[in-house]
Amino acid sequence: MPARPTLSSWASGSRALTPSLARSAVPSPLAATTHLRPSLATLPPTTTTRAARSIGSIAPEHVRSRFNYGAHLPVLGASHTGALARKTWNIPERTGALATKKGMTALYDAATGERTPCTVLQMDRCEVVGTKRRDRHGYWAVQVGAGWKHESNVSRPMLGHWSNLGVSPKRFVSEFRVAGEGGMLDVGSIITPEWFVVGQFVDARSVSHGKGFAGGMKRWGFGGQPASHGQSLMHRGMGSSGGSQGSGSRVLPGKKMPGRMGGHRVTIQNLKVMHVDAANGIVVVSGAVGGPKGCIVQIQDALKKPWPVIPEANAAAATAAA
């Protein structure tokens, strides 16, 4: 408890101090350091701005991607990798070959006497002329060339291209998609008829025979108009091409009408390999193949059949180095 003021203090003319004033009069320990404090002009602002916290700042490291994409996460279905993964099951494991359609014939089964119509395909200097890699081009593919062209019929840029590859100029070049790196072949490898085995199934792609401009009856099989009873010059006409107000007073897209017939790419699936003649470069497949005689045909393993089992001896002989 503080001491009470004495009479001597009143006599000396000093002001009486109350206990509260006495406590306030005690020098503060911070007062001695007042001269060490910086001025208000040099002090930083007392109010601080609050930083906005985003989801990325509090999310774990593996979820901080804006698109939720990373090597440790499942492959996104909308990505390029997801699209390639969905197509893996319907892409052949091996490359195909180019052949020329020579015509049709028939083979007889000696045991049953069954006659099977067949198409004769001939392979002419079928070589690998290029490759496509997924890390560089986005997919796996093999470029195959067939035939031969004289150097006088080849432009100088293309002549240099063939020279760099080390192969002769090709008349036909096509690209075959493969499922992975295991189906890639070296540039210059020759593909022979032994690439295919008897009994396996193949898909044949070619350009159908062009028939020019054709009417509705020939192109689409229309029945035509009645042959009598008042018909005038409309016996083979297609008839009405569209309704009035009910269908928008217009011709709907995709309407079957007269036009150019044929001359487009067609694929004949699941053709069975009946015979292989390596000496003459012949591959005989069952059934018909689209296109006229002399057209180029792309042959590849069938998508809707099990992948063929190729003996190692056949595979080595079919891809001999040039």
C-alpha positions as CSV (number, residue, x, y, z in Angstrom):
1,M,0.0,0.0,0.0
2,P,1.5,3.4,-1.0
3,A,2.5,5.8,1.8
4,R,0.2,8.7,2.7
5,P,1.6,12.3,2.0
6,T,3.1,14.0,4.9
7,L,2.8,17.6,6.2
8,S,6.3,18.4,4.8
9,S,5.2,17.7,1.4
10,W,2.3,20.2,1.8
11,A,4.7,22.7,3.2
12,S,7.0,22.5,0.3
13,G,4.1,23.5,-2.0
14,S,4.0,20.2,-3.9
15,R,0.7,19.0,-5.2
16,A,-1.0,16.3,-3.3
17,L,-0.8,13.0,-5.1
18,T,-3.6,10.4,-4.9
19,P,-2.8,6.7,-5.1
20,S,-4.1,6.6,-8.7
21,L,-1.9,9.5,-9.7
22,A,1.0,8.1,-7.9
23,R,0.7,4.9,-9.9
24,S,0.5,6.9,-13.2
25,A,3.5,8.9,-12.3
26,V,5.7,5.8,-12.1
27,P,7.9,5.9,-15.2
28,S,7.1,3.1,-17.6
29,P,9.9,0.8,-18.8
30,L,9.0,1.6,-22.4
31,A,9.5,5.3,-21.9
32,A,13.2,4.8,-21.8
33,T,13.2,3.3,-25.3
34,T,11.0,5.9,-26.9
35,H,14.0,7.5,-28.6
36,L,14.8,4.2,-30.2
37,R,11.4,3.9,-31.9
38,P,11.1,4.8,-35.6
39,S,8.8,7.6,-36.7
40,L,5.2,7.0,-37.8
41,A,6.2,7.8,-41.4
42,T,8.6,4.9,-41.5
43,L,6.3,2.3,-39.9
44,P,4.4,-0.2,-42.1
45,P,0.6,0.1,-42.3
46,T,-1.1,-1.3,-39.4
47,T,-3.9,-2.8,-41.5
48,T,-3.0,-6.0,-43.4
49,T,-4.9,-7.4,-46.4
50,R,-6.3,-10.9,-46.0
51,A,-5.1,-13.3,-48.7
52,A,-7.9,-15.1,-50.6
53,R,-7.6,-18.8,-50.0
54,S,-8.4,-20.9,-53.1
55,I,-9.2,-24.6,-53.4
56,G,-5.7,-25.2,-54.9
57,S,-3.9,-23.8,-51.8
58,I,-5.6,-26.2,-49.4
59,A,-5.9,-29.2,-51.8
60,P,-3.3,-32.0,-51.7
61,E,-0.5,-31.9,-54.2
62,H,-2.0,-34.6,-56.4
63,V,-5.3,-32.8,-56.8
64,R,-4.0,-29.3,-57.5
65,S,-4.2,-29.6,-61.3
66,R,-6.9,-27.4,-62.7
67,F,-8.1,-30.2,-64.9
68,N,-7.6,-33.0,-62.4
69,Y,-5.0,-34.6,-64.7
70,G,-1.8,-36.3,-63.7
71,A,0.3,-39.4,-64.1
72,H,-1.0,-40.9,-60.8
73,L,-4.7,-40.4,-61.7
74,P,-6.9,-42.5,-64.0
75,V,-6.8,-41.6,-67.6
76,L,-9.5,-39.1,-68.6
77,G,-11.9,-40.4,-71.1
78,A,-11.9,-37.1,-73.0
79,S,-8.2,-37.0,-73.4
80,H,-6.1,-38.1,-76.4
81,T,-4.7,-41.0,-74.4
82,G,-8.2,-42.1,-73.5
83,A,-9.3,-42.0,-77.2
84,L,-6.4,-44.2,-78.2
85,A,-7.1,-46.6,-75.4
86,R,-10.7,-47.1,-76.6
87,K,-9.5,-47.8,-80.2
88,T,-6.9,-50.4,-79.2
89,W,-9.3,-53.3,-79.4
90,N,-10.3,-52.6,-83.0
91,I,-6.8,-51.9,-84.4
92,P,-4.9,-54.8,-85.8
93,E,-1.7,-55.9,-84.2
94,R,0.1,-56.3,-87.5
95,T,0.4,-54.1,-90.6
96,G,-1.3,-55.0,-93.8
97,A,-0.1,-55.3,-97.4
98,L,-1.0,-53.9,-100.8
99,A,-2.0,-56.1,-103.7
100,T,-3.5,-55.8,-107.2
101,K,-6.8,-57.4,-108.1
102,K,-6.3,-59.8,-111.0
103,G,-9.7,-61.3,-111.3
104,M,-11.9,-64.1,-109.9
105,T,-11.7,-67.8,-110.0
106,A,-13.1,-70.8,-108.1
107,L,-11.6,-73.5,-105.9
108,Y,-13.1,-76.9,-105.2
109,D,-12.8,-78.8,-102.0
110,A,-11.6,-82.3,-102.8
111,A,-13.3,-83.8,-99.8
112,T,-16.8,-82.3,-100.1
113,G,-16.8,-81.1,-103.7
114,E,-17.9,-77.7,-102.6
115,R,-17.1,-74.9,-105.0
116,T,-15.9,-71.6,-103.5
117,P,-15.7,-68.4,-105.6
118,C,-12.4,-66.6,-105.0
119,T,-10.5,-63.4,-105.8
120,V,-6.9,-63.5,-106.9
121,L,-4.7,-60.8,-105.5
122,Q,-1.0,-60.3,-106.5
123,M,1.6,-58.5,-104.4
124,D,4.2,-56.6,-106.4
125,R,7.4,-55.3,-104.6
126,C,5.5,-54.5,-101.4
127,E,7.9,-52.7,-99.0
128,V,7.8,-50.7,-95.8
129,V,8.6,-47.1,-96.8
130,G,7.9,-45.3,-93.5
131,T,6.6,-45.5,-89.9
132,K,4.5,-43.3,-87.6
133,R,5.3,-43.3,-83.9
134,R,3.0,-42.3,-81.1
135,D,5.5,-40.1,-79.3
136,R,6.0,-38.0,-82.4
137,H,2.9,-38.4,-84.6
138,G,0.3,-39.4,-82.0
139,Y,-0.4,-43.0,-83.2
140,W,1.3,-46.1,-84.4
141,A,1.3,-46.8,-88.2
142,V,3.3,-48.4,-91.0
143,Q,3.5,-46.9,-94.4
144,V,3.6,-49.5,-97.2
145,G,4.4,-49.0,-100.8
146,A,3.9,-51.3,-103.8
147,G,4.6,-51.3,-107.5
148,W,7.4,-49.4,-109.3
149,K,7.7,-46.1,-111.2
150,H,10.4,-45.0,-113.6
151,E,12.6,-42.2,-112.3
152,S,11.6,-40.0,-115.3
153,N,8.0,-40.1,-114.0
154,V,8.9,-39.0,-110.5
155,S,9.5,-35.4,-109.4
156,R,12.9,-34.5,-108.1
157,P,11.7,-33.9,-104.5
158,M,10.0,-37.3,-104.4
159,L,13.0,-38.9,-106.1
160,G,15.2,-37.5,-103.2
161,H,12.7,-38.8,-100.7
162,W,12.8,-42.4,-102.1
163,S,16.6,-42.2,-102.3
164,N,16.9,-41.2,-98.6
165,L,14.7,-44.2,-97.7
166,G,16.8,-46.5,-99.8
167,V,13.8,-48.0,-101.7
168,S,12.7,-47.7,-105.3
169,P,10.0,-45.2,-106.2
170,K,6.5,-46.7,-105.5
171,R,3.4,-46.3,-107.5
172,F,1.0,-46.9,-104.6
173,V,1.6,-45.9,-101.0
174,S,-0.8,-46.6,-98.1
175,E,-0.8,-46.4,-94.3
176,F,-1.8,-49.2,-92.0
177,R,-2.6,-48.5,-88.3
178,V,-1.2,-50.9,-85.7
179,A,-2.0,-51.3,-82.1
180,G,1.5,-50.8,-80.6
181,E,5.2,-50.7,-81.1
182,G,5.2,-54.5,-81.5
183,G,3.6,-54.2,-84.9
184,M,6.2,-51.8,-86.3
185,L,8.6,-52.9,-89.1
186,D,11.9,-51.5,-90.3
187,V,12.0,-49.3,-93.4
188,G,12.9,-51.4,-96.4
189,S,11.4,-54.6,-95.1
190,I,9.7,-56.6,-97.9
191,I,6.3,-58.0,-97.2
192,T,5.6,-61.3,-99.1
193,P,2.5,-63.4,-99.5
194,E,3.7,-65.5,-96.6
195,W,2.7,-62.6,-94.3
196,F,-0.7,-64.3,-94.5
197,V,-1.5,-67.9,-93.7
198,V,-4.1,-70.2,-95.2
199,G,-7.2,-70.3,-93.1
200,Q,-7.0,-66.8,-91.5
201,F,-9.5,-64.0,-92.2
202,V,-8.7,-60.7,-93.7
203,D,-10.5,-57.4,-94.5
204,A,-10.1,-56.1,-98.1
205,R,-10.4,-52.3,-98.7
206,S,-10.6,-50.9,-102.2
207,V,-12.4,-48.3,-104.4
208,S,-15.5,-49.7,-106.0
209,H,-16.2,-49.7,-109.7
210,G,-17.4,-46.3,-110.9
211,K,-20.6,-46.4,-112.9
212,G,-21.1,-42.8,-113.5
213,F,-24.4,-40.9,-113.2
214,A,-27.2,-43.4,-112.5
215,G,-31.0,-43.0,-111.9
216,G,-32.9,-43.9,-108.8
217,M,-33.9,-47.4,-110.1
218,K,-30.3,-48.5,-110.8
219,R,-28.6,-46.7,-107.9
220,W,-31.1,-47.4,-105.1
221,G,-33.3,-50.2,-106.5
222,F,-36.5,-48.1,-106.8
223,G,-39.5,-49.8,-108.3
224,G,-40.3,-47.0,-110.7
225,Q,-43.7,-45.8,-111.8
226,P,-46.5,-47.9,-113.4
227,A,-45.9,-48.9,-116.9
228,S,-49.4,-47.9,-118.1
229,H,-52.6,-46.3,-117.0
230,G,-51.8,-42.7,-117.9
231,Q,-48.1,-42.6,-117.1
232,S,-46.3,-40.3,-119.5
233,L,-42.5,-40.2,-119.6
234,M,-42.2,-41.1,-115.9
235,H,-41.8,-44.9,-116.0
236,R,-38.4,-44.8,-114.5
237,G,-38.8,-41.6,-112.5
238,M,-38.1,-41.5,-108.8
239,G,-41.4,-39.8,-107.9
240,S,-41.8,-37.3,-105.1
241,S,-38.7,-36.1,-103.4
242,G,-40.3,-34.5,-100.3
243,G,-43.5,-33.3,-98.7
244,S,-45.0,-29.9,-98.4
245,Q,-45.7,-28.1,-95.1
246,G,-45.6,-31.2,-93.0
247,S,-41.9,-31.8,-93.7
248,G,-40.8,-28.2,-93.9
249,S,-41.4,-27.7,-97.7
250,R,-38.0,-29.0,-98.5
251,V,-36.0,-32.0,-99.5
252,L,-34.6,-33.7,-96.4
253,P,-30.9,-34.3,-96.2
254,G,-29.8,-37.8,-97.3
255,K,-32.7,-38.3,-99.6
256,K,-32.0,-41.1,-102.1
257,M,-31.9,-39.5,-105.5
258,P,-30.2,-40.0,-108.9
259,G,-26.5,-39.2,-108.8
260,R,-23.0,-40.6,-109.2
261,M,-22.9,-44.3,-108.5
262,G,-19.8,-46.2,-107.3
263,G,-16.3,-44.9,-107.2
264,H,-16.1,-44.9,-103.4
265,R,-14.1,-46.9,-100.9
266,V,-15.6,-50.1,-99.7
267,T,-14.5,-52.7,-97.2
268,I,-15.3,-56.4,-97.5
269,Q,-14.9,-58.0,-94.1
270,N,-14.0,-61.6,-93.0
271,L,-12.6,-63.0,-96.3
272,K,-10.9,-66.3,-95.8
273,V,-7.4,-66.9,-97.2
274,M,-7.8,-69.9,-99.4
275,H,-4.3,-70.2,-101.0
276,V,-0.9,-68.5,-100.8
277,D,1.7,-68.7,-103.6
278,A,4.9,-67.1,-102.5
279,A,6.8,-67.8,-105.7
280,N,4.3,-65.8,-107.8
281,G,3.2,-63.4,-105.1
282,I,-0.4,-64.6,-105.1
283,V,-2.9,-64.5,-102.3
284,V,-6.3,-66.0,-103.0
285,V,-9.2,-65.0,-100.8
286,S,-12.8,-66.3,-100.8
287,G,-15.6,-64.1,-102.1
288,A,-15.6,-61.0,-104.1
289,V,-13.5,-57.8,-103.6
290,G,-14.8,-54.4,-104.7
291,G,-13.3,-52.6,-107.6
292,P,-12.4,-53.5,-111.2
293,K,-9.5,-55.6,-112.4
294,G,-6.1,-53.9,-111.8
295,C,-7.3,-51.9,-108.8
296,I,-5.2,-51.7,-105.7
297,V,-6.5,-53.6,-102.6
298,Q,-5.4,-53.1,-99.0
299,I,-5.3,-56.5,-97.1
300,Q,-5.1,-56.6,-93.3
301,D,-6.1,-59.0,-90.5
302,A,-9.8,-59.1,-89.9
303,L,-11.1,-57.0,-87.0
304,K,-14.1,-59.2,-86.2
305,K,-12.1,-62.5,-86.1
306,P,-9.4,-63.7,-83.7
307,W,-5.9,-62.5,-84.5
308,P,-4.1,-65.1,-86.6
309,V,-1.2,-67.2,-85.1
310,I,1.7,-66.7,-87.5
311,P,4.6,-69.2,-87.3
312,E,8.0,-67.7,-86.6
313,A,9.4,-69.1,-89.8
314,N,6.6,-67.5,-91.9
315,A,7.0,-64.2,-90.1
316,A,10.8,-64.1,-90.7
317,A,10.4,-65.1,-94.4
318,A,7.6,-62.6,-95.0
319,T,9.6,-59.6,-93.7
320,A,12.9,-60.3,-95.2
321,A,15.2,-57.2,-95.4
322,A,15.5,-55.5,-98.8
